Amino acid sequence: MIQKYFPLDKNYILEKAQLDMEQHLIVYLIDFAKKFYLDQFNPLGLEDDTVKRIKAHKTEFTDRLEEFYRNLAGVYRYKHGNNQLEFLFDGKDHYDKYTADWITTYEEWLVDFCLRPNFLKAVLELTVFYPEGRKAELAENRMRAFIHQHFELKIYKYKGIIKMKIA
C-alpha cells in the first residue's frame, strides 16, 4: 500500500495490480514519449543533437517518474475503482481484470497526454536530458501541475485527492 488518496481508497487488488505494473508502465511511458516526440516534431528524421540524444537514450532509471505514476494510479482509483468486486463470468480473477483495465486506460491517457507539449517536454527532461538540481524539481512540479489541470484534481501529500471547485 502506498498512500490513501481519498477516504474510500480501499480497492487493494487494483492497487496491487497497479504497483506490480509500475516499472513496466513507466518504461512504456518513457519509450512512448520518445517515439511520439520523434514522430511529431521530427517527421523528416533529421539528425540534430536533441534527436541523437533521444535515440541514444537507454531507458534504465525510472525513479523520477514514480511519483507521477503513483499519482496517476491514485487518480484512476478515484475515478474508476470502486470497492465492490463484480461478478466475472469469463473465468478471470479480479487481479487480471484490473491489470488489463488499468493498462488499457493508462495507454489511452498517454496518447492524450503526449499531445500536450508541456507534458512531453517534462517527460523528456526527467528522463533523456535528466537535469540535476533545480531543473529536475521544476519538471517534477510541471508533472504535478499537469495532473491538476488535466483531471481538475489537486493531490496533497497528507490530504490526498481533492476535487477542484470550478466557478
PEMOLIN-V387390 format. One record per backbone hydrogen bond with DSSP energy under -1.0 kcal/mol. CO is the residue of the C=O (numbers start at 1). NH is the residue of the N-H. If there is no record, write none. Layout:
BEGIN
CO|NH, CO|NH
END
This chain:
BEGIN
5|161, 6|9, 8|10, 10|12, 11|15, 12|16, 13|17, 14|18, 15|19, 16|20, 17|21, 21|25, 22|26, 23|27, 24|28, 25|29, 26|30, 27|31, 28|32, 29|33, 30|34, 31|35, 32|36, 33|37, 34|38, 35|39, 36|40, 37|41, 42|45, 48|52, 49|53, 50|54, 51|55, 52|56, 62|65, 65|69, 66|70, 67|71, 68|72, 69|73, 70|74, 71|75, 72|76, 73|77, 74|78, 75|79, 76|80, 93|97, 94|98, 95|99, 96|100, 97|101, 98|102, 99|103, 100|104, 101|105, 102|106, 103|107, 104|108, 105|109, 106|110, 107|111, 108|112, 109|113, 110|114, 113|116, 116|120, 117|121, 118|122, 119|123, 120|124, 121|125, 122|126, 123|127, 124|129, 125|131, 133|137, 134|138, 135|139, 136|140, 137|141, 138|142, 139|143, 140|144, 141|145, 142|146, 143|147, 144|148, 145|149, 146|150, 147|151, 152|164, 154|162, 156|160, 160|156, 162|154
END
